[in-house]
Amino acid sequence: MKVLVLNSGSSSIKYQFIETTTRQVLARGQVERIGMDDAVLSHVRIDGDTVKFSAEILDHNIAIEYVVAILLSKNHGVIKDKSEIEAVGHRVVHGGEEFSGSVLVTDEVIEKIKENIELAPLHNPHNLRGIIACKRLLPDTPQVAVFDTAFHQKMPEHAFIYGLPYELYKKYKIRRYGFHGTSHRYVSKRASEILGVPIEKLRIITAHLGNGCSMAAVMYGVSVDTTMGFTPLEGLLMGTRSGDIDPAIVLYIMGKEGLSMAEVNALLNKHSGLLGISGVSSDMREIIEEMRNGNPRARLAFDVFCYRIKKYIGAYSAVMGGVDAIVFTAGIGENSPDVRKKICEGLEFLGIKIDDEKNNSPEREKIITTDDSLVKVLVIPTNEELVIALDTAEIVSKVLANTK
């Protein structure tokens, strides 16, 4: 099945057009600067043909019209008719407690996504705009919503409830939701395939380390805990997010600095993390370069980042009664051998033995531990778009089969 995968943001749409039978990406690209008269569409076809142009793209409706048009283009496209787009799969950040898996988009599902806007005000409205635009432009094409939160919806209650009055959970659904679920789900399943062991027999810790960072304890295929919480701010130190802090710090800073709620929110989400500690950058590559040049704050940022991850590895090993594999993924996890080595130093008591040659090798997907390491450590490039495409194809195929 040919599936158009869309990730709709506030001013951009990333897309991939995937043939799910062969898992080939027939085309990929993105529309940037939506809402401006100098918006840019970049498009790459499977054979390497590339096109980039600027246009006035004022909203998501027009952006998706451009995406469909480029897929149909005689010179740069990969289809001859809109009907060849057999389904559309959407990344939706927040599914609340309603969705523990991917679902066919219906009017009821759209209403539920709207209800969860208050839980993800920076993401769900834009994800929804993509769905509504496709509904208008491709009215006969089935759509599927794939939620970032869904994979974590099987967490036990004791893992997702906060130490607040229970009435606040019942009234406002304040609880741990977790994010990056599609990535954690993909790499944990891929790890089981690489190791040749059914996922139902593995205890895996997955570390999605990019500008946003999260970890998950995946026990026998089920996420039983994760670092991100009610929002993506909780957990690990990130590029510009603080991660775990004493909540009283927020009140203290607001009083001392005279900050509003909006200002302290920006402080914690946009000016903290690696950037806040180092004073240099939110980019780990630049942090490591500065660290090697003798910058003590860059060294501190690097050490805090790795320490937090190591601490959660210990916690999640305890939660699952042991660990069989650890997976690093996303920008930092896939590309920084320095980070991986630092995190695994001192974890020999768990049975982890890092092979430096494997850790530094250019292979993108690999096992970086020695052959006799009791716990396997893997690097696996994440592929959330493929998960969205496969989920979409599976759900749509079942619907079509039931209508025959």
N, C-alpha and C positions, 0 to 999 in steps of 0.2 A: 504494500500500500504506500502511496506517495502522500506524505504528511508535511504540511507547513507548520513549523514550530516557531512560535512568537514569544518574545520576552519584551513586554511593553513597559517602558519607564516613563518618567515625567516628560522628558524631552527627546527620547530616543526609542527606537524599536530594533532589537536584534532579531535576526531570523535565520533559520536553516530549512532547506527543503530536502527531506530525507526519504529515500526509498527503503522502507523498513525490512523488506525481504532480504536485501543484500547489505543493509545498513550503510549504504553509500550516501554521502552528503552531495546531492546533485548541484546545490548552489547554497551560498551563504552570504550574509551581508548585514548591513545596519543602516538605519536612517537616523541621523543626528541633527540636533538643533531644531527639532520640531517646534513650530510656533514662530519661526523666524523666516525672513525672506531669503536668507542665505543657508538654508538647510542643506545637508549633504547626504547623498545616498551612495554607499560603497557596496559593490556586488562582485562576488567571485564565483565563477562556474567551476564545475568539477575538473574541466580540462585546463584550468588555470587562466582562462579568459577573465580579464578584470576590467571593470568600468567604474568610474567615480564622477559624479556630477553634482552641481548645486542647483537648487530650485526653491521656489517659495512653497513651503509645506507647512500650512498653518495649524493642522490638527492631525490626530491619529487616523481619522477617516482618509484624509488625503495621503498620509504616509503609507497606509496599507494599500491604497490604490496604486501608488508607485511601486510597491513591492510586487504586487500581482502583475503590473505592467512589465516590470523588468524580467519576471519569470516567463512572460509571454513574448518578450522581445525577439524579433527575428535574428538579430545579431548577437544578443547576449543571453537569451533565455534558454529554458530547458523543457518547456511544454508548448503545445500549440493551442490548447483550449483550457479555459478555467476549470472545466470539469475534471481535468487531470489532477487538480488539487483535491484529493479524495477525502481529506480531513484536515482539521486545524487543531493543533495542540497548544495550549497556553500555559505558561508559567504564571501561577497565582501565588503570591507570598503567603497569605494567611487564610486558612480554612477553618479557624476556630476549633471548637469541639465537634462541629457537625460533620467534618470530613476526615476519615482515616485512610482514604485512598483517592485515586483519581476518579473523576465522574464525568459523564456526558453532560454538556451544558444544556440546561433547560431554563425556562423562566424562573422556576423555583430556585435553581442553583444560583442564578444571577442575583436574586433577592437575598440569598444567604451571603453571597460575597459582599453585597452592599452592607448588610448588617455587620460584617466584620471589618468594615472600613475604619471604624474607631480603634480597632486593634492594630491596624497597619495603615495609618493615614498617608504615609509617604509612598506606599506601593499599590495597595488594592485598587484605589481609584483609577490608576493608570493601567493596571492589568485589565480592569473592567472595560476601559475605553477600547482596548484592543479587541475584546470579545464582541462588544457592541458594534464596532466598525466592521468586523468580519460578518456579523449577522446581517448587516445591511448590504455589504458588498458581495458576500457569498451565501445568500439565504438558504440554499439547498445543501450546503456543505456541513456535515456534522462537526461539532467542536467539542473538545475535551479540556477540562481544567485539571491541572496537575499542581498540587499544593506543596509549598516548601515545608509546611508544618505537619503534613499527613503522616510521614514515616514515624514521627515521635508520638503519635496519638495512642499508642499501646503502652506507653510508660505507666507503671503502677502509680496509684494515687499518692503513695508516700514519697514518690520521686518528683511529682509535679506540684504538690501543695506547698504554699509558703506559710511561714509562721505568723500569719495575720489572722484576725478574726474570721472564722469560717464563713460568716455572713457576707464578707466582701467577695469571696469566691462565688458564692451562690448568686449574689446580686450583680457583680460586674465581670465575672469569669476571670478574675485575677489568679493566674496560675502559670506554671512553666509550660510554654508551648514548644520552644526550640525551632530552629530554622536550618537551612541548608539540607533539609531532609532528603531531597532528591539526590544530592551528591553523596551523602552518607550511605544511602541505600545502594547506589550504583557501585561505589568502591568496595563496600563490604561484600556484595555479591560477586564482584570481579575477583576479589581476594580469594574467595572460596574456590572459584574456577581455577585460578593460578595454582593454588595449593593442592587442588585435586581432592578437597574434603568438602562434603556437603555443608552448607552454611548452618544447617540445623545442629551441627556438631561443633561449631566454632564460637569462641568468645573473642570478639574483635573490637579493638579501640580504633576508631577512625578520627583523623585529625585533618579538618578542612582549614588550611592556613593560607589565606589571601589577605586582601585589605580588610575584609571581615573574616573572623576566625571562629570556629566552633569545633567541639569534639563530641563524639557519641560513644556510648557503651552499647555495642550491638551483641546481644546474647542470643545465640542460636537463631539469628535472623531478625530479631526484634530489638528495636531501640528501647533500652530500659532506663537510660538517663542521657542527658545532653547538657552542654554548658550554657548555651543561650537560653533565655528564660521567657518572661512575659514580653520582652522586646529583645532585639538583637544586641543590646548593650551589655547584658550580663555575660560573665564567664571570662574568657581569655583576654589578655591584652591584645589590642588590634592596631591597625594602622593609625586611626584617629580616635578610636573608642577606648574608654578607660577599662572596660571589663569590670570584674568584681571590685567593689569598694564598700567600706562601711557606709550605710545609707545616711547616717548622721552627718557625714562629711558634706552632703548636699545642703543641708540646713545651715551648717556652719559657714560654708562658702557664701551662701546667699546673704547671710547676715553680715559677714565681714566685707564682702565686695559690693553689696547692694544690688545683686543680680536678680533679674526677673526669672520666671519659670522658663521662658523662651531662651534667655541668655545662658542659664545654667544647663539647659538641654543641649545647646550648641557647644558649650564647654566640654561636656562629657562625651558627645558624639563626634565632634569635628576638630577639637583642639587638644585631645588627650592621647592616650596610647603611645605608640612609638614616636609620633610627632611631638607629643607633649613632653615626654621624658628626654628625648635626644635634643630637641630644639632644632633639629636639622631636617628631618624628612619623615614621611610615613612609609617610605619605600625601603624594604629590607635590604635591597641591593646597595642603596646609598648609605644605610646604617652600617653595613659591614665594611664598606669602603672607608667611611669616616673612622670606624673602630680600628681598622688597620693603620690608619694615619695617626692614631694615638688620641682620638677624641674620647675622653672618659664618659661623657654623657651618652654617646653612641654605644659604648661598651655596656653601660648600665641598661640602656633600652634593650639591647640584645639579650643580656643576661636575664632581665625580668621576663621578657617574652618567652624564652626557653624554659625558665623555672616554672612559670605558671602551667605550661603544657606538661612538664614532667610531673608536677604535683597532681594534675588530673589523671595522668596515666596510673599513678599509684592509687588514687581514689577509685577509679573505675575497675582496676584489677581487683580491689577489695570488694566492690559491688558485685562483680560477676564471679567471685571465688577463684580468680585466676584469669590469665589472658593467653590466647594462642597466637594472636597476630595483631600487629599495629600497622595501620595504613596512613601514609602521608599523601595528601593531595592538595590541589589548588596551587596558585601562583608560587607562594613561598614553599609549601610542602613538596611540590614537584621539582623545584629548581634550586633549592638551597641546601647543598650537602653540609654546609657549616651549621645550619640550624638543626638538621636531622642528627648530626653527630653530637652536638652539644646537648640536645634533649636526651639522647640515649646514654650519655656518659653517666655512670653511677647506677644504671639499671641492670647491671650484670647479675644482681641477686635474683632478678626475675627470670634469668636464663637468656638474656639478650647479649649477643656478640655481633657487633657491627664489623663488617668487612669493608675497610677503607677504600679498597680498589673498586668494589661494587658500588659503594656509596657515591664515589666520584665519577663513575662511568657515565657516558653520554646517553645511555639507553633511557628512554622515557618511562617505560614500565619495567619494573625490576624488583627482585628481592635483594636487600642490601645487607643481610646478615650472613654469617658463615653457615656452612652446611650443617654443623653440629649445634647451632643455636636452637635452644628449646622453644623460644618465641621467635616467630618470623616477623621481620619488619619489611614492609613493602612500600614502593612508590608507585602510585597508580594515577595517571591523569584522569581527572573527573570528566564525565560526559553526560551532563544533565539533559542536554538536548536530545540525545539518543533515548534516554529514559522516557522523556515526554513523548517522543515519537512512537516508541514501542507501546507505551500505555495507551496512547490514542488509538493506534491500530488495533490493539486487542479489544478495547471497549467498543469501538465502532464496528469491528467485525462481528462481535456478539450481537449487537443491536441489529445489524443487517441480517444475520442468520435467523434471528427471532421474528423478523418481519416477513420472511419468505414463507 
